[in-house]
Amino acid sequence: MMREALAIAGKDLVLEVRSKERFAAMVLFSFVVVLAFRFSFDLFGIHEQRLAESHFLIPPVLWATVVFAATLGLLTVFSKEEENRCIDALLLAPTPRAALYVGKLISSFLPFLAIAIFVMGFLAIFFPYDFRGEYLPVAGLLVLGTFGYAALGVTAAAVSATSRMREVLLPVIMIPIALFTIIVPSINATSDVLNSDAAGALGEVRVIAISSVIFVVVSMLVFDYLWEG
Amino acid sequence: MLEITGLSKSFGERKALQGIDLSVGPGEILAFLGPNGAGKTTLLKVVSTLLTPTSGSVRIDGFDVTEEPEEARRRIGCVFHDFMLYDDLTVEENLAFFGRLYHARRNAQQLDALLDRVGLLHRKVDRVATLSRGMKQRVALARAMLNSPRLLLFDEPFTGLDEAAAETLQRFLRSFASASGSVLLTSHDPRLAHGLAHRLLILSQGRVAREVRSDRVPLEAFLREFRVAAGGAA
């Protein structure tokens, strides 16, 4: 199954590199969101000096931007498959349909992670904040958080793929589930890292990791049934 | 090769297929004809495992499409109305990708031979988006042949093809059948279907309204039967 999943992921990444549509939209969107946060802080009188010391402000900005951009990316996870009904050709493969899930998970997770790194860069440009030098632990949290979000998001995208109201349905399905399993624990874990609270961060990491494993296992079990007609 | 028993398929209250029984043996070409909405495409989709039967059974080489769908899929090749090809990949990239997916990995020479068989070797590095409809159909046919299927499912194969392309396709299907392959196709065109298929089934409102052996019923007589059985829609 892994061989087929890697073939699907590889094909998706080749198509993404060729068109750059989804990735460019996500980069541009995250840039605008970071910029909007920066101006809003200015408007509320939160100035450079306070921002530089605000360990509680940066994590929500970081994760809100990553989640917004990733949700935008999830809307198009199956769009290439809808052209010419390529999804049918994938479903005709003599392999468990969980391979399709794993392939899509890989090809969604990698761009999301790249976007998260871009967001870190935008934050470095627009906010006078140095993450207290904790780049590696924050990067680790970005890997875990974006993986968990992609693990849930690919299934939500599959559920909403055939709906005409996909743009509305996807966040409606996703955000309530992701809120307390991925998003809030990721924000808390990032805050804990920046406040040097290793024990607190570890607890939140556990929540994200367990949630991610549950999303992957459940998705692999139900993915066959999502496509039944 | 293919055994269908008591097959029905409903979408909510609407019955798309009702009590279909048929079998297709090796080397046989069977065509489904009928007006739009008669259930032709639904039938192909059930046989291909893309749709689940509401009742009845479909077995391919003895494997039930509901209970052992992966084994059934190994034995079929499908060319549907949408060609199921990635426009932004080249011809050979499409085939290489689906080869990996269908457990039919082929080396460069084998892919070239397959493309040569469908007459598209000279376009192998071109993106599918740049091909004509007839060429795309040939790429789809090459993809369907990747896993050396025993049963070829073809939805409206002659739609949008010029005369020469239709003749080439007919030759291909005959040669596939003569090598003990089976073909199940749908068509709007009773003349073309009569010239190609061994057996013709006219579907009307999800039921088999008439079954005809093309070698026993001359074309003109068949066309008359077709008009009656298809409810005058032809």
Contacts between the chains, C-beta under 8 A, distances in Angstrom:
chain1	res1	chain2	res2	distance
A	3	B	100	6.8
A	4	B	100	6.9
A	4	B	101	5.4
A	7	B	97	6.1
A	7	B	100	4.0
A	7	B	101	5.5
A	8	B	101	7.2
A	10	B	97	8.0
A	11	B	86	7.2
A	11	B	89	7.2
A	11	B	97	4.9
A	14	B	89	7.1
A	14	B	93	7.4
A	15	B	86	6.7
A	15	B	88	5.5
A	15	B	89	7.1
A	18	B	88	5.3
A	19	B	88	6.3
A	80	B	86	6.6
A	80	B	88	7.8
A	83	B	86	7.6
A	83	B	87	6.3
A	84	B	82	4.8
A	84	B	83	5.6
A	84	B	84	5.8
A	84	B	85	5.7
A	84	B	86	7.6
A	84	B	87	6.8
A	85	B	80	6.8
A	85	B	82	3.8
A	85	B	84	5.3
A	86	B	84	5.3
A	86	B	85	7.0
A	86	B	86	5.9
A	88	B	50	5.8
A	88	B	78	7.7
A	88	B	80	6.6
A	88	B	82	7.6
A	88	B	84	5.4
A	89	B	78	7.8
A	89	B	84	3.7
A	89	B	85	7.7
A	89	B	98	6.5
A	89	B	143	7.3
A	90	B	101	7.0
A	91	B	49	7.8
A	91	B	50	6.1
A	92	B	48	6.3
A	92	B	49	7.2
A	92	B	50	7.1
A	92	B	73	5.7
A	92	B	76	7.6
A	92	B	78	5.9
A	92	B	102	7.8
A	93	B	73	6.9
A	93	B	101	4.5
A	93	B	102	5.7
A	94	B	70	4.6
A	94	B	71	7.4
A	94	B	73	4.1
A	94	B	74	4.3
A	94	B	102	6.5
A	94	B	103	6.2
A	94	B	147	7.5
A	95	B	70	6.6
A	95	B	101	7.2
A	95	B	103	7.4
A	96	B	70	7.3
A	228	B	52	5.4
A	229	B	45	7.3
A	229	B	50	6.5
A	229	B	51	4.3
A	229	B	52	6.4
